[in-house]
Protein backbone atom coordinates (compact mmCIF):
# COMPACT_ATOMS: atom_id res chain seq x y z
CA UNK A 1 0.00 0.00 0.00
CA UNK A 2 1.45 3.38 -0.96
CA UNK A 3 0.65 6.69 0.69
CA UNK A 4 -2.15 7.52 -1.75
CA UNK A 5 -3.76 4.15 -1.06
CA UNK A 6 -3.49 4.85 2.68
CA UNK A 7 -5.20 8.22 2.24
CA UNK A 8 -7.96 6.65 0.12
CA UNK A 9 -8.42 3.92 2.74
CA UNK A 10 -8.69 6.48 5.56
CA UNK A 11 -11.16 8.55 3.57
CA UNK A 12 -13.41 5.55 2.90
CA UNK A 13 -13.16 4.33 6.50
CA UNK A 14 -14.10 7.78 7.82
CA UNK A 15 -16.76 8.54 5.20
CA UNK A 16 -14.95 11.61 3.91
CA UNK A 17 -12.84 12.68 0.95
CA UNK A 18 -9.11 12.18 0.37
CA UNK A 19 -8.82 15.96 0.21
CA UNK A 20 -10.29 16.29 3.70
CA UNK A 21 -7.93 13.60 5.01
CA UNK A 22 -5.00 15.62 3.61
CA UNK A 23 -6.29 18.85 5.19
CA UNK A 24 -6.78 17.10 8.54
CA UNK A 25 -3.34 15.51 8.41
CA UNK A 26 -1.67 18.79 7.48
CA UNK A 27 -3.40 20.46 10.45
CA UNK A 28 -2.28 17.62 12.74
CA UNK A 29 1.30 17.91 11.48
CA UNK A 30 1.27 21.66 12.12
CA UNK A 31 -0.11 21.09 15.62
CA UNK A 32 2.52 18.45 16.42
CA UNK A 33 5.63 20.09 14.98
CA UNK A 34 6.71 21.59 18.33
CA UNK A 35 6.34 18.28 20.18
CA UNK A 36 9.66 16.75 21.32
CA UNK A 37 8.81 13.33 19.84
CA UNK A 38 7.90 14.92 16.53
CA UNK A 39 11.16 16.89 16.54
CA UNK A 40 13.06 13.67 17.27
CA UNK A 41 11.64 12.20 14.07
CA UNK A 42 11.82 15.21 11.76
CA UNK A 43 14.15 17.75 13.34
CA UNK A 44 13.23 21.34 12.57
CA UNK A 45 11.61 20.59 9.24
CA UNK A 46 7.91 20.06 8.66
CA UNK A 47 7.19 16.95 6.58
CA UNK A 48 4.45 16.81 4.00
CA UNK A 49 1.64 14.29 4.39
CA UNK A 50 3.42 11.62 2.33
CA UNK A 51 6.66 11.96 4.28
CA UNK A 52 4.78 11.76 7.55
CA UNK A 53 2.91 8.60 6.54
CA UNK A 54 6.11 6.96 5.31
CA UNK A 55 7.95 7.81 8.55
CA UNK A 56 5.15 6.41 10.69
CA UNK A 57 4.99 3.22 8.62
CA UNK A 58 8.76 2.74 8.99
CA UNK A 59 8.49 3.32 12.72
CA UNK A 60 5.68 0.78 13.05
CA UNK A 61 7.61 -1.78 11.00
CA UNK A 62 10.79 -1.40 13.07
CA UNK A 63 11.90 -4.68 14.68
CA UNK A 64 11.31 -3.29 18.16
CA UNK A 65 8.01 -1.65 17.18
CA UNK A 66 7.18 1.99 17.79
CA UNK A 67 9.38 3.96 20.15
CA UNK A 68 7.73 4.34 23.53
N, C-alpha and C positions, 0 to 999 in steps of 0.2 A: 504494500500500500504506500503510495507516495503522498506528499503533503496535500495535494489537491483532492485526492481520494479521502484523506482524513477529514478535510473541511467539508466535503460533500456528505460524508457519513455523519458528522456532527450536526450538519444542517438538517438532514432527514430525521435524525434521532430527536432533535429538539424542535421539529416542526417550524423551521425558519429557513432563511435563504443563506447560501454560501457568503453572500455579501455581508449579511448581518453577522455571521460568525466571524468574518474578518474584522469588522468594525469592533465587535466585542473583544476579540483577542488583542487588537491593537490598543484598545483602552486598558485592558488588563496588563499588557506589557508596560504601558506608560505608568500605570499605578504601581507596578512592582519594581521599576528600574532603580529605585533607591534602597531596596531591600538588600541586606548583606548577602543572602544566599543567591539572589539574582546577580549581584555584582561579582560573586565568586564564579559564576558560570560565564558571564559576558563582559566582565570588566566595566569600563566606562562607556561602552558602546550600547546602543539600543538595537536589538535584532529586529528583523522584519518577522512577519508571521511564520514564513517558511523556515527561517533559521531557528526560531523558537521551537517549533514543532520538531524539527530534526534533532535539536539539542536534548529535548525532553525524551524523545524516543531512544537516543543513544544512552542517556542516563538510565532509563528503565531497563535497557538491554544489558547494562553493565553486569559483569559476573557477580558482583556483590549486591546488585540491585540499586535502588535509588539511595543517594546519600541521606543520612538521617540528620 
